[in-house]
Amino acid sequence: MSPRRRDTEGTAAARAERRAELLAAAAEVFASQGYAATTIRQVADAAGILGGSLYYHFDSKESMADEILSTFLNEMWASYERVLASGLDARETMEAIVVESFRSIERHRPAVVLYQNESKHLAAGERFRYLLDSHRRFEAMWTALLDRGVEEGAFRADLDRGLVYRFIRDTVWVAANWYQPAGRLSADDIAKQYLAMVLEGIQATRAT
């Protein structure tokens, strides 16, 4: 490999790393302050650079939000597709999907908060229409899974499917507002606790 090619590749790697650092800083600011209320200057301050320098990497605040959200959703759906293609039964699939959801929160917590708080507003623009597509896809996935669970005898048939879907969705993803990667419980530990509460309840088993 020529010295020039090594230098070019090293520079590209450094740029990619710096870009990732800037996106991480932007995601934190968007999550804590709200997308609309955040300025380019505030993102630059959080990243420790001048406001004008940020435009070397991104042409707008919208571009940063787009990359933050699309990266999170692409990785989340890739993990879901691996689970759905693995041949598990309905209960096992639910357990694996919930685990992957908490792992997504662990990897992309600020992006999840941004998605929860801003997706409806952002999706009004053409650039972010994929947010609506992802929401519809998510609901369809869970609806099909719940139906399959009833057919397999794993889930109760007397509960309203839409209510069950919303309960699981909201109880899992709201965790992004308080989850801390360095906390007492890992993402997998929290997923197991959530699944125990959803599938087994919190009432203690009484000896007969």
Beta strands, then each sheet from edge to edge (+ up, - down):
end
